């Protein structure tokens, strides 16, 4: 799908100057990634405190990304939302908390049985499908995917660009993978295999780059 998908909702802008907004988004992006890294560090190499994916992590990471930009930073949307250049219609706002809790339950219930790639891919797709926020859904879904993947792999993943950065630099394969999973759901099937292939390729590239970057230091 050509072009970029983004949420469309009626809301008052906190920052109207495009340059100022871009600067704040960049700063918040760093804050969001640092927060995710803190959460990952708290849960790796610690068998006494098993990780449980919870809505509070999603809300915290969204709040970090939209702080000072959107009045609903760190809060679920309270109105319908459209996704520009997508056929998917997200659920009504009153259903969002239930769907988010259900998504977290899937991750927790399958933590020991599913692969890191599958769980991360599921989160990336399902959070986009729910579209729980008025804005910032994509960046929050990508960092939540990375959080789940890292903790499941029990590692601070080295190398750059990271998977979220790789997706952000070329979103077309990512959009195709989202749409493939959406189509599968219409047949009442959970199939994120296309997303799994994408995430696996990106993880491999990040790992290869980590080795290259280490040898050039």
GUTORZA-908274 format. One line per field, with one value per atom (N, C-alpha, C): atom name; y, x, z; residue number from 1. Coordinates in Angstrom, 3 decimals. Example, Ala and Ser with C-alpha at 12.3 -4.5 7.8 and 13.67 -1.06 7.14 Angstrom:
name	(N, CA, C, N, CA, C)
py	(-5.690, -4.500, -3.300, -2.250, -1.060, 0.030)
px	(13.190, 12.300, 13.200, 12.850, 13.670, 12.900)
pz	(7.800, 7.800, 7.800, 7.080, 7.140, 7.870)
resi	(1, 1, 1, 2, 2, 2)
END
This chain:
name	(N, CA, C, N, CA, C, N, CA, C, N, CA, C, N, CA, C, N, CA, C, N, CA, C, N, CA, C, N, CA, C, N, CA, C, N, CA, C, N, CA, C, N, CA, C, N, CA, C, N, CA, C, N, CA, C, N, CA, C, N, CA, C, N, CA, C, N, CA, C, N, CA, C, N, CA, C, N, CA, C, N, CA, C, N, CA, C, N, CA, C, N, CA, C, N, CA, C, N, CA, C, N, CA, C, N, CA, C, N, CA, C, N, CA, C, N, CA, C, N, CA, C, N, CA, C, N, CA, C, N, CA, C, N, CA, C, N, CA, C, N, CA, C, N, CA, C, N, CA, C, N, CA, C, N, CA, C, N, CA, C, N, CA, C, N, CA, C, N, CA, C, N, CA, C, N, CA, C, N, CA, C, N, CA, C, N, CA, C, N, CA, C, N, CA, C, N, CA, C, N, CA, C, N, CA, C, N, CA, C, N, CA, C, N, CA, C, N, CA, C, N, CA, C, N, CA, C, N, CA, C, N, CA, C, N, CA, C, N, CA, C, N, CA, C, N, CA, C, N, CA, C, N, CA, C, N, CA, C, N, CA, C, N, CA, C, N, CA, C, N, CA, C, N, CA, C, N, CA, C, N, CA, C, N, CA, C, N, CA, C, N, CA, C, N, CA, C, N, CA, C, N, CA, C, N, CA, C, N, CA, C, N, CA, C, N, CA, C, N, CA, C, N, CA, C, N, CA, C, N, CA, C, N, CA, C, N, CA, C, N, CA, C, N, CA, C, N, CA, C, N, CA, C, N, CA, C, N, CA, C, N, CA, C, N, CA, C, N, CA, C, N, CA, C, N, CA, C, N, CA, C, N, CA, C, N, CA, C, N, CA, C, N, CA, C, N, CA, C, N, CA, C, N, CA, C, N, CA, C, N, CA, C, N, CA, C, N, CA, C, N, CA, C, N, CA, C, N, CA, C, N, CA, C, N, CA, C, N, CA, C, N, CA, C, N, CA, C, N, CA, C, N, CA, C, N, CA, C, N, CA, C, N, CA, C, N, CA, C, N, CA, C, N, CA, C, N, CA, C, N, CA, C, N, CA, C, N, CA, C, N, CA, C, N, CA, C, N, CA, C, N, CA, C, N, CA, C, N, CA, C, N, CA, C, N, CA, C, N, CA, C, N, CA, C, N, CA, C, N, CA, C, N, CA, C, N, CA, C, N, CA, C, N, CA, C, N, CA, C, N, CA, C, N, CA, C, N, CA, C, N, CA, C, N, CA, C, N, CA, C, N, CA, C, N, CA, C, N, CA, C, N, CA, C, N, CA, C, N, CA, C, N, CA, C, N, CA, C, N, CA, C, N, CA, C, N, CA, C, N, CA, C, N, CA, C, N, CA, C, N, CA, C, N, CA, C, N, CA, C, N, CA, C, N, CA, C, N, CA, C, N, CA, C, N, CA, C, N, CA, C, N, CA, C, N, CA, C, N, CA, C, N, CA, C, N, CA, C, N, CA, C, N, CA, C, N, CA, C, N, CA, C, N, CA, C, N, CA, C, N, CA, C, N, CA, C, N, CA, C, N, CA, C, N, CA, C, N, CA, C, N, CA, C, N, CA, C, N, CA, C, N, CA, C, N, CA, C, N, CA, C, N, CA, C, N, CA, C, N, CA, C, N, CA, C, N, CA, C, N, CA, C, N, CA, C, N, CA, C)
py	(-1.192, 0.000, 1.236, 2.124, 3.322, 4.329, 5.165, 6.216, 5.718, 6.627, 6.346, 6.293, 5.300, 5.212, 6.032, 6.707, 7.428, 7.580, 7.748, 7.883, 9.240, 9.251, 10.495, 10.635, 11.602, 11.829, 13.321, 13.773, 15.183, 15.471, 16.318, 16.610, 17.940, 18.629, 19.901, 19.656, 20.300, 20.168, 20.972, 20.375, 21.091, 21.879, 21.393, 22.084, 22.267, 23.490, 23.762, 24.032, 24.427, 24.697, 23.368, 23.099, 21.809, 21.512, 22.514, 22.292, 21.973, 22.690, 22.441, 21.065, 20.686, 19.369, 18.263, 18.441, 17.439, 17.299, 18.426, 18.389, 17.650, 17.957, 17.306, 15.812, 15.442, 14.028, 13.273, 13.901, 13.269, 13.084, 14.118, 14.031, 12.950, 12.926, 11.936, 10.520, 10.403, 9.090, 8.514, 9.370, 8.946, 8.567, 9.374, 9.085, 7.756, 7.521, 6.277, 5.070, 5.167, 4.051, 3.823, 4.897, 4.766, 4.139, 4.513, 3.915, 2.424, 2.067, 0.647, -0.112, 0.488, -0.152, -0.363, 0.620, 0.482, -0.694, -0.812, -1.914, -3.249, -3.291, -4.525, -4.919, -3.954, -4.241, -4.783, -4.323, -4.762, -6.225, -6.765, -8.092, -9.144, -8.795, -9.816, -10.283, -11.508, -12.118, -12.154, -12.318, -12.359, -13.391, -14.616, -15.692, -15.592, -14.799, -14.672, -13.718, -12.916, -11.976, -12.174, -13.202, -13.462, -12.289, -12.020, -10.886, -11.190, -10.203, -10.268, -9.011, -9.208, -8.068, -7.491, -6.182, -5.552, -4.245, -3.850, -2.591, -1.381, -1.404, -0.235, 0.063, -0.968, -0.725, -0.007, -0.428, 0.172, 1.641, 1.924, 3.304, 4.165, 3.608, 4.360, 4.709, 3.752, 3.974, 4.947, 4.872, 5.834, 7.234, 7.329, 8.619, 9.267, 8.461, 9.002, 9.551, 8.896, 9.306, 10.547, 10.721, 11.812, 12.930, 12.858, 13.879, 15.265, 16.198, 17.557, 17.758, 16.672, 16.741, 16.533, 15.605, 15.221, 15.248, 15.776, 15.857, 14.499, 13.442, 12.110, 11.226, 11.836, 11.056, 10.111, 8.835, 7.852, 7.448, 7.755, 7.483, 6.882, 5.913, 5.340, 6.399, 6.223, 7.147, 7.053, 8.134, 8.179, 8.440, 8.197, 8.428, 7.487, 7.378, 6.555, 7.121, 6.275, 6.712, 5.997, 6.719, 6.133, 6.004, 5.012, 4.838, 5.221, 6.333, 6.830, 5.796, 5.519, 4.570, 3.131, 2.810, 1.431, 1.090, -0.153, -0.614, -1.039, -1.196, -1.679, -0.618, -1.035, -0.167, -0.620, 0.157, -0.234, -0.336, -1.107, -1.261, 0.042, 0.078, 1.253, 1.507, 2.764, 3.147, 2.431, 2.160, 1.526, 0.074, -0.501, -1.878, -1.966, -0.822, -0.813, -1.466, -1.067, -1.676, -3.197, -3.704, -5.149, -5.840, -5.252, -5.855, -5.805, -4.715, -4.607, -5.652, -5.809, -6.816, -8.216, -8.457, -9.754, -10.015, -8.993, -9.122, -9.465, -8.763, -9.045, -10.463, -10.895, -12.256, -13.299, -13.041, -13.973, -14.114, -12.996, -13.020, -13.792, -13.495, -14.145, -15.629, -15.979, -17.386, -18.229, -17.599, -18.334, -18.060, -17.425, -17.009, -18.180, -19.310, -20.447, -21.330, -21.167, -22.092, -21.508, -20.186, -19.557, -18.950, -18.773, -18.212, -16.700, -16.133, -14.678, -13.933, -14.465, -13.819, -13.816, -14.916, -14.983, -13.999, -13.999, -13.113, -11.651, -11.306, -9.928, -9.552, -10.455, -10.197, -10.059, -10.886, -10.806, -9.453, -9.000, -7.704, -6.576, -6.626, -5.575, -5.499, -6.647, -6.656, -6.286, -6.962, -6.813, -5.405, -4.800, -3.441, -2.464, -2.702, -1.884, -2.136, -3.374, -3.717, -3.029, -3.046, -2.392, -0.889, -0.352, 1.091, 1.836, 1.593, 2.080, 3.573, 4.270, 5.677, 6.570, 7.831, 8.803, 9.114, 8.952, 9.189, 8.391, 8.124, 7.435, 5.927, 5.345, 3.898, 3.106, 3.539, 2.794, 2.758, 3.926, 3.963, 3.223, 3.251, 2.535, 1.030, 0.608, -0.817, -1.343, -0.552, -1.020, -1.132, -0.197, -0.283, -1.383, -1.631, -2.731, -4.075, -4.180, -5.377, -5.620, -4.560, -4.670, -5.019, -4.509, -4.810, -6.287, -6.801, -8.214, -9.105, -8.760, -9.553, -9.584, -8.441, -8.361, -9.146, -9.001, -9.700, -11.202, -11.596, -13.024, -13.611, -12.818, -13.264, -13.059, -12.436, -12.200, -11.400, -10.311, -9.574, -8.137, -7.252, -5.925, -6.129, -6.070, -6.434, -5.404, -5.842, -4.898, -4.610, -3.587, -3.284, -2.222, -1.528, -0.530, -0.644, -0.266, 0.242, -0.854, -0.472, -1.411, -1.793, -2.822, -3.251, -2.122, -1.404, -0.285, 0.753, 1.037, 2.004, 1.465, 0.173, -0.426, -0.338, -0.608, -0.519, 0.913, 1.865, 3.268, 3.778, 3.200, 3.673, 3.153, 2.057, 1.507, 0.744, 1.418, 0.848, -0.036, -0.068, -0.830, -2.315, -3.030, -4.451, -4.635, -3.703, -3.716, -3.589, -2.690, -2.520, -3.767, -4.360, -5.582, -6.701, -6.802, -7.839, -7.603, -6.353, -6.023, -6.416, -6.098, -6.392, -7.897, -8.652, -10.106, -10.707, -10.210, -10.696, -10.275, -9.068, -8.615, -9.533, -9.919, -10.797, -12.160, -12.675, -13.973, -13.922, -12.786, -12.655, -12.700, -12.248, -12.297, -13.734, -14.682, -16.105, -16.715, -15.836, -16.241, -17.014, -16.610, -17.250, -16.208, -16.616, -15.773, -16.239, -15.453, -15.812, -14.577, -14.537, -13.416, -13.891, -14.921, -15.518, -14.527, -13.671, -12.682, -11.679, -11.298, -10.393, -11.088, -12.362, -13.114, -13.129, -13.352, -13.363, -11.997, -10.949, -9.597, -9.316, -9.627, -9.358, -10.207, -11.442, -12.310, -11.750, -11.263, -10.672, -9.438, -8.630, -7.405, -7.694, -8.713, -9.097, -9.600, -10.363, -10.867, -9.720, -8.724, -7.575, -6.795, -6.613, -5.894, -6.646, -7.981, -8.792, -8.742, -8.831, -8.755, -7.394, -6.349, -5.019, -4.855, -5.526, -5.467, -6.026, -7.126, -7.739, -6.794, -6.217, -5.304, -4.074, -3.553, -2.352, -2.643, -3.873, -4.232, -4.370, -4.856, -5.101, -3.824, -2.765, -1.522, -0.525, -0.902, 0.008, -0.067)
px	(0.846, 0.000, 0.876, 0.635, 1.454, 1.057, 2.022, 1.724, 1.789, 1.507, 1.623, 0.249, 0.037, -1.217, -1.112, -2.195, -2.188, -3.613, -3.756, -5.064, -5.656, -6.978, -7.694, -8.778, -8.618, -9.599, -9.681, -10.861, -11.031, -10.474, -9.429, -8.820, -8.077, -7.989, -7.279, -5.774, -5.056, -3.604, -2.951, -1.998, -1.257, -0.104, 0.423, 1.504, 1.062, 0.945, 0.477, 1.614, 2.763, 3.900, 4.522, 4.582, 5.096, 6.526, 7.395, 8.792, 8.909, 8.158, 8.173, 7.601, 6.551, 5.956, 6.932, 7.626, 8.595, 9.730, 10.173, 11.236, 10.769, 9.553, 9.031, 8.803, 8.342, 8.151, 9.477, 10.548, 11.868, 12.357, 12.188, 12.590, 11.794, 10.490, 9.640, 9.965, 10.375, 10.769, 11.939, 12.891, 14.034, 13.565, 12.686, 12.170, 11.411, 10.618, 9.859, 10.781, 11.813, 12.747, 13.504, 13.912, 14.631, 13.739, 12.453, 11.520, 11.365, 11.235, 11.130, 12.373, 13.538, 14.790, 14.831, 14.339, 14.275, 13.389, 12.229, 11.316, 11.952, 12.624, 13.290, 14.359, 15.173, 16.232, 15.676, 14.510, 13.898, 13.452, 13.282, 12.670, 13.544, 14.744, 15.630, 16.604, 17.069, 18.031, 17.486, 16.182, 15.574, 14.451, 14.790, 13.815, 12.827, 13.181, 12.302, 11.135, 11.238, 10.157, 9.726, 8.913, 8.490, 7.692, 7.925, 7.276, 5.815, 4.960, 3.554, 3.240, 2.908, 2.559, 1.235, 1.198, 0.026, -0.304, -1.586, -1.983, -1.202, -0.754, -0.065, 1.229, 1.899, 3.110, 2.769, 1.696, 1.272, 0.923, 0.187, -0.213, 0.996, 1.949, 3.156, 3.966, 4.117, 4.912, 4.215, 2.898, 2.160, 2.288, 2.184, 2.311, 3.650, 4.714, 6.051, 6.150, 5.507, 5.592, 4.764, 3.641, 2.709, 2.700, 3.594, 3.639, 3.849, 2.972, 3.095, 2.635, 2.230, 1.799, 0.295, -0.211, -1.626, -2.287, -3.503, -4.175, -4.524, -4.538, -4.861, -3.616, -2.480, -1.244, -1.375, -1.098, -1.173, -2.580, -3.552, -4.960, -5.609, -6.493, -7.210, -8.094, -8.329, -9.211, -10.631, -11.364, -12.740, -13.732, -13.293, -14.143, -13.712, -14.532, -14.125, -12.875, -12.163, -10.957, -10.895, -10.484, -10.273, -8.781, -8.405, -7.009, -6.899, -6.234, -6.078, -5.368, -5.911, -5.354, -5.383, -6.388, -6.581, -8.064, -8.382, -9.766, -10.250, -9.324, -9.695, -10.446, -11.522, -12.280, -12.050, -11.307, -11.025, -12.308, -12.276, -13.467, -13.867, -15.097, -15.590, -14.731, -14.663, -13.764, -14.082, -15.355, -15.716, -15.249, -14.879, -14.384, -12.871, -12.199, -10.732, -10.111, -10.482, -9.833, -9.967, -11.131, -11.346, -10.441, -10.320, -9.472, -7.996, -7.566, -6.173, -5.861, -6.766, -6.582, -6.538, -7.400, -7.424, -6.106, -5.574, -4.304, -3.174, -3.129, -2.101, -2.252, -3.493, -3.743, -3.214, -3.354, -2.838, -1.327, -0.649, 0.816, 1.205, 0.558, 0.905, 0.568, -0.583, -1.001, -0.110, 0.493, 1.318, 2.812, 3.180, 4.574, 5.554, 5.195, 6.112, 6.012, 4.945, 4.697, 4.978, 4.902, 5.098, 6.497, 6.966, 8.297, 8.300, 9.473, 9.566, 9.059, 9.386, 8.962, 7.443, 6.812, 5.346, 4.685, 5.118, 4.502, 4.687, 5.879, 6.137, 5.281, 5.182, 4.387, 2.913, 2.445, 1.049, 0.751, 1.625, 1.428, 1.432, 2.359, 2.461, 1.186, 0.680, -0.556, -1.776, -1.928, -3.163, -3.331, -2.238, -2.340, -2.714, -2.196, -2.621, -4.080, -4.517, -5.911, -6.853, -6.492, -7.314, -7.294, -6.124, -5.946, -6.494, -5.902, -6.503, -6.373, -5.575, -5.304, -5.775, -5.995, -6.388, -5.234, -4.006, -2.812, -1.668, -0.632, 0.542, 0.402, -0.561, -0.772, 0.392, 0.871, 1.936, 3.213, 3.658, 4.924, 4.811, 3.613, 3.432, 3.384, 2.717, 2.678, 4.078, 4.885, 6.232, 7.137, 7.028, 7.889, 7.402, 6.087, 5.569, 6.009, 6.001, 6.522, 7.963, 8.760, 10.189, 10.407, 9.574, 9.652, 9.396, 8.320, 7.974, 9.061, 9.534, 10.579, 11.847, 12.274, 13.512, 13.422, 12.310, 12.168, 12.062, 11.328, 11.223, 12.579, 13.409, 14.761, 15.748, 15.265, 16.068, 17.328, 17.133, 18.308, 17.970, 18.943, 18.929, 19.516, 18.704, 19.143, 20.132, 21.340, 22.340, 22.122, 22.799, 22.788, 21.784, 22.118, 21.227, 21.301, 20.225, 18.984, 18.179, 17.470, 16.620, 15.430, 14.716, 13.543, 12.520, 12.169, 11.228, 11.728, 13.027, 13.579, 13.551, 13.795, 13.736, 12.319, 11.336, 9.946, 9.605, 10.023, 9.701, 10.326, 11.455, 12.146, 11.515, 10.771, 10.081, 8.858, 7.720, 6.523, 5.704, 6.020, 5.199, 5.099, 6.225, 6.101, 5.334, 5.504, 4.804, 3.299, 2.872, 1.452, 0.881, 1.636, 1.172, 0.973, 1.897, 1.793, 0.587, 0.327, -0.860, -2.131, -2.188, -3.373, -3.581, -2.480, -2.589, -3.192, -2.760, -3.309, -4.766, -5.104, -6.499, -7.391, -6.918, -7.691, -7.903, -6.868, -6.983, -8.026, -8.080, -9.031, -10.467, -10.701, -12.053, -12.551, -11.614, -11.953, -11.807, -11.762, -11.651, -10.372, -9.291, -7.993, -6.977, -6.098, -4.978, -3.768, -3.389, -2.269, -1.399, -0.287, 0.653, 1.954, 1.855, 3.054, 3.822, 3.112, 3.815, 4.559, 3.938, 4.603, 5.799, 5.661, 6.773, 7.974, 7.729, 8.826, 9.511, 8.714, 9.275, 10.122, 9.594, 10.319, 11.587, 11.498, 12.682, 13.793, 13.436, 14.449, 15.076, 14.256, 14.769, 15.622, 15.239, 16.048, 17.412, 17.417, 18.685, 19.575, 18.976, 19.756, 20.315, 19.509, 19.991, 21.151, 21.043, 22.105, 23.389, 23.252, 24.422, 25.100, 24.306, 24.872, 25.561, 25.036, 25.678, 27.089, 27.238, 28.567, 29.495, 28.993, 29.801, 30.204, 29.251, 29.522, 30.518, 30.476, 31.403, 32.829, 32.960, 34.303, 34.954, 34.152, 34.718, 35.036, 34.736, 35.015, 36.486)
pz	(0.000, 0.000, 0.000, -0.936, -1.040, 0.016, 0.388, 1.353, 2.774, 3.695, 5.114, 5.754, 6.637, 7.356, 8.630, 8.991, 10.250, 10.749, 12.066, 12.669, 12.345, 12.187, 11.939, 12.988, 13.890, 14.947, 15.209, 15.624, 15.924, 17.308, 17.375, 18.661, 18.563, 19.679, 19.722, 19.744, 18.849, 18.777, 19.901, 20.609, 21.644, 21.042, 19.925, 19.220, 17.775, 17.336, 15.972, 14.991, 15.500, 14.620, 14.169, 12.867, 12.377, 12.809, 12.784, 13.170, 14.658, 15.460, 16.902, 17.224, 16.499, 16.723, 16.342, 15.220, 14.782, 15.790, 16.333, 17.338, 18.587, 19.029, 20.237, 20.002, 18.813, 18.497, 18.541, 18.032, 18.052, 19.480, 20.304, 21.710, 22.435, 22.181, 22.832, 22.369, 21.103, 20.607, 21.384, 21.713, 22.523, 23.930, 24.499, 25.832, 25.855, 24.822, 24.759, 24.683, 23.834, 23.697, 25.003, 25.675, 26.947, 28.013, 28.019, 28.974, 28.702, 27.429, 27.079, 27.520, 27.335, 27.745, 29.260, 30.012, 31.467, 31.860, 31.219, 31.529, 31.169, 30.025, 29.610, 30.630, 31.055, 32.020, 33.333, 33.712, 34.963, 34.916, 33.705, 33.601, 32.942, 32.511, 31.961, 33.041, 32.875, 33.802, 35.242, 35.368, 36.704, 36.701, 37.038, 37.037, 38.205, 39.194, 40.356, 40.111, 39.037, 38.726, 37.272, 37.022, 35.644, 35.084, 33.812, 33.163, 32.858, 33.115, 32.725, 31.925, 30.661, 29.815, 30.308, 30.504, 31.106, 30.394, 30.405, 29.770, 30.276, 31.524, 32.075, 31.315, 30.818, 30.039, 28.725, 28.103, 26.848, 27.062, 28.129, 28.422, 28.768, 29.508, 29.866, 28.621, 27.732, 26.528, 25.574, 25.510, 24.701, 25.295, 26.613, 27.275, 27.012, 26.997, 26.726, 25.308, 24.360, 22.963, 22.653, 23.347, 23.017, 24.059, 25.049, 26.089, 25.487, 25.836, 25.352, 23.923, 23.271, 21.876, 21.754, 22.540, 22.421, 23.794, 23.900, 25.206, 25.805, 24.988, 25.493, 25.583, 25.798, 25.951, 27.134, 26.909, 27.980, 28.342, 27.469, 27.737, 26.498, 26.705, 25.576, 24.911, 23.636, 22.915, 23.459, 23.333, 23.814, 22.687, 21.448, 20.285, 19.168, 18.116, 16.974, 16.308, 15.581, 14.876, 13.528, 12.507, 11.186, 10.934, 10.126, 9.732, 8.268, 8.010, 6.643, 5.781, 4.607, 3.642, 4.148, 4.952, 5.409, 5.364, 5.027, 5.004, 6.390, 7.320, 8.649, 9.441, 10.091, 10.972, 12.417, 13.205, 14.592, 15.411, 16.499, 17.340, 18.013, 18.489, 19.200, 20.439, 20.840, 21.933, 23.237, 23.494, 24.765, 24.856, 23.712, 23.684, 23.821, 23.706, 23.685, 24.925, 26.153, 27.327, 27.357, 26.967, 26.960, 25.947, 24.761, 23.731, 24.122, 24.741, 25.164, 26.238, 27.193, 28.247, 27.655, 26.684, 26.001, 25.277, 24.618, 23.910, 24.883, 26.004, 27.008, 27.544, 27.712, 28.177, 27.209, 25.921, 24.917, 25.062, 25.224, 25.376, 26.630, 27.735, 29.003, 28.994, 28.437, 28.407, 27.502, 26.500, 25.541, 25.700, 26.814, 27.008, 26.923, 27.491, 27.519, 26.285, 25.502, 24.400, 23.017, 22.879, 21.580, 21.482, 20.255, 20.033, 20.292, 20.550, 20.702, 19.467, 18.288, 17.045, 16.937, 17.293, 17.195, 18.155, 19.403, 20.389, 20.015, 19.550, 19.143, 17.938, 16.981, 15.783, 16.124, 17.037, 17.458, 18.088, 18.970, 19.621, 18.598, 17.661, 16.658, 15.816, 15.416, 14.630, 15.476, 16.610, 17.378, 17.935, 18.363, 18.895, 17.780, 16.595, 15.454, 15.115, 15.232, 14.942, 15.928, 17.204, 18.226, 18.047, 17.696, 17.524, 18.749, 19.912, 21.159, 21.414, 20.607, 20.880, 19.736, 20.068, 19.051, 18.112, 18.594, 17.783, 18.405, 17.628, 18.154, 18.255, 17.552, 17.638, 17.050, 15.873, 15.216, 16.019, 16.481, 17.221, 18.548, 19.162, 20.421, 20.185, 19.115, 18.788, 18.499, 17.806, 17.450, 18.674, 19.605, 20.787, 21.723, 21.766, 22.584, 22.007, 20.676, 20.032, 20.436, 20.408, 20.707, 22.175, 23.038, 24.460, 24.710, 24.131, 24.301, 23.710, 22.529, 21.880, 22.720, 23.214, 23.991, 25.290, 26.003, 27.277, 27.052, 26.033, 25.722, 25.348, 24.658, 24.307, 25.452, 26.539, 27.738, 27.425, 26.657, 26.194, 25.837, 26.083, 25.473, 24.085, 23.067, 21.724, 21.184, 20.811, 20.291, 18.812, 18.337, 16.911, 16.515, 15.457, 14.870, 13.339, 12.650, 13.208, 13.896, 14.928, 15.634, 14.757, 15.153, 14.378, 14.237, 15.315, 15.130, 14.131, 14.145, 13.204, 11.772, 11.617, 10.285, 9.716, 10.563, 10.113, 9.723, 10.557, 10.308, 9.009, 8.617, 7.416, 6.128, 6.222, 5.053, 5.542, 5.580, 6.194, 5.261, 3.984, 3.044, 3.394, 3.629, 4.008, 5.316, 6.222, 7.514, 7.301, 6.439, 6.153, 5.483, 4.574, 3.927, 4.958, 5.906, 6.935, 7.836, 8.169, 8.965, 8.220, 6.939, 6.149, 5.991, 5.874, 5.752, 7.018, 8.169, 9.436, 9.592, 9.140, 9.182, 8.347, 7.171, 6.294, 6.938, 7.587, 8.255, 9.363, 10.059, 11.161, 10.656, 9.429, 8.869, 8.764, 8.659, 8.635, 10.026, 11.043, 12.451, 12.723, 12.070, 12.279, 12.714, 13.619, 14.009, 13.215, 12.229, 11.359, 11.156, 11.870, 11.753, 11.106, 10.271, 9.674, 8.802, 8.067, 7.236, 8.111, 9.214, 10.149, 10.795, 11.096, 11.689, 10.754, 9.481, 8.510, 8.459, 8.510, 8.469, 9.706, 10.872, 12.126, 12.208, 11.741, 11.774, 10.886, 9.704, 8.817, 9.458, 10.064, 10.678, 11.904, 12.674, 13.821, 13.364, 12.287, 11.745, 11.285, 10.621, 10.158, 11.338, 12.370, 13.548, 14.194, 14.260, 14.863, 14.034, 12.708, 11.827, 11.970, 12.029, 12.188, 13.536, 14.562, 15.891, 15.821, 15.079, 14.931, 14.163, 13.080, 12.281, 13.090, 13.839, 14.635, 15.746, 16.295, 17.364, 16.848, 15.599, 15.054, 14.528, 14.349, 13.840, 14.947, 16.188, 17.312, 17.677)
resi	(1, 1, 1, 2, 2, 2, 3, 3, 3, 4, 4, 4, 5, 5, 5, 6, 6, 6, 7, 7, 7, 8, 8, 8, 9, 9, 9, 10, 10, 10, 11, 11, 11, 12, 12, 12, 13, 13, 13, 14, 14, 14, 15, 15, 15, 16, 16, 16, 17, 17, 17, 18, 18, 18, 19, 19, 19, 20, 20, 20, 21, 21, 21, 22, 22, 22, 23, 23, 23, 24, 24, 24, 25, 25, 25, 26, 26, 26, 27, 27, 27, 28, 28, 28, 29, 29, 29, 30, 30, 30, 31, 31, 31, 32, 32, 32, 33, 33, 33, 34, 34, 34, 35, 35, 35, 36, 36, 36, 37, 37, 37, 38, 38, 38, 39, 39, 39, 40, 40, 40, 41, 41, 41, 42, 42, 42, 43, 43, 43, 44, 44, 44, 45, 45, 45, 46, 46, 46, 47, 47, 47, 48, 48, 48, 49, 49, 49, 50, 50, 50, 51, 51, 51, 52, 52, 52, 53, 53, 53, 54, 54, 54, 55, 55, 55, 56, 56, 56, 57, 57, 57, 58, 58, 58, 59, 59, 59, 60, 60, 60, 61, 61, 61, 62, 62, 62, 63, 63, 63, 64, 64, 64, 65, 65, 65, 66, 66, 66, 67, 67, 67, 68, 68, 68, 69, 69, 69, 70, 70, 70, 71, 71, 71, 72, 72, 72, 73, 73, 73, 74, 74, 74, 75, 75, 75, 76, 76, 76, 77, 77, 77, 78, 78, 78, 79, 79, 79, 80, 80, 80, 81, 81, 81, 82, 82, 82, 83, 83, 83, 84, 84, 84, 85, 85, 85, 86, 86, 86, 87, 87, 87, 88, 88, 88, 89, 89, 89, 90, 90, 90, 91, 91, 91, 92, 92, 92, 93, 93, 93, 94, 94, 94, 95, 95, 95, 96, 96, 96, 97, 97, 97, 98, 98, 98, 99, 99, 99, 100, 100, 100, 101, 101, 101, 102, 102, 102, 103, 103, 103, 104, 104, 104, 105, 105, 105, 106, 106, 106, 107, 107, 107, 108, 108, 108, 109, 109, 109, 110, 110, 110, 111, 111, 111, 112, 112, 112, 113, 113, 113, 114, 114, 114, 115, 115, 115, 116, 116, 116, 117, 117, 117, 118, 118, 118, 119, 119, 119, 120, 120, 120, 121, 121, 121, 122, 122, 122, 123, 123, 123, 124, 124, 124, 125, 125, 125, 126, 126, 126, 127, 127, 127, 128, 128, 128, 129, 129, 129, 130, 130, 130, 131, 131, 131, 132, 132, 132, 133, 133, 133, 134, 134, 134, 135, 135, 135, 136, 136, 136, 137, 137, 137, 138, 138, 138, 139, 139, 139, 140, 140, 140, 141, 141, 141, 142, 142, 142, 143, 143, 143, 144, 144, 144, 145, 145, 145, 146, 146, 146, 147, 147, 147, 148, 148, 148, 149, 149, 149, 150, 150, 150, 151, 151, 151, 152, 152, 152, 153, 153, 153, 154, 154, 154, 155, 155, 155, 156, 156, 156, 157, 157, 157, 158, 158, 158, 159, 159, 159, 160, 160, 160, 161, 161, 161, 162, 162, 162, 163, 163, 163, 164, 164, 164, 165, 165, 165, 166, 166, 166, 167, 167, 167, 168, 168, 168, 169, 169, 169, 170, 170, 170, 171, 171, 171, 172, 172, 172, 173, 173, 173, 174, 174, 174, 175, 175, 175, 176, 176, 176, 177, 177, 177, 178, 178, 178, 179, 179, 179, 180, 180, 180, 181, 181, 181, 182, 182, 182, 183, 183, 183, 184, 184, 184, 185, 185, 185, 186, 186, 186, 187, 187, 187, 188, 188, 188, 189, 189, 189, 190, 190, 190, 191, 191, 191, 192, 192, 192, 193, 193, 193, 194, 194, 194, 195, 195, 195, 196, 196, 196, 197, 197, 197, 198, 198, 198, 199, 199, 199, 200, 200, 200, 201, 201, 201, 202, 202, 202, 203, 203, 203, 204, 204, 204, 205, 205, 205, 206, 206, 206, 207, 207, 207, 208, 208, 208, 209, 209, 209, 210, 210, 210, 211, 211, 211, 212, 212, 212, 213, 213, 213, 214, 214, 214, 215, 215, 215, 216, 216, 216, 217, 217, 217)
END
